[in-house]
């Protein structure tokens, strides 16, 4: 099932505003449960967790920054003073 452009845009906004802060808080909490490792190990854990959250959501973010492909094309030229 393919998501429409508007649905992907809204879902990506929801993920970034709600899901990402929740994921950061969860990762921070889980890492704090263990004895604090060295700075490099802790950095690597955060880098890996920072990449892992985006992998399943790649399809949602794909093309969201582009113009709406379903929008009707404008026939007139560029606006502005002639």
Secondary structure, DSSP 8 states (H G I E B T S, - for coil): ----HHHHHHHHHHIIIIIHHHHHHHHHHHHHTS----HHHHHHHHHHHHHHHHHTTHHHHTTTTS--TTS----S---S--
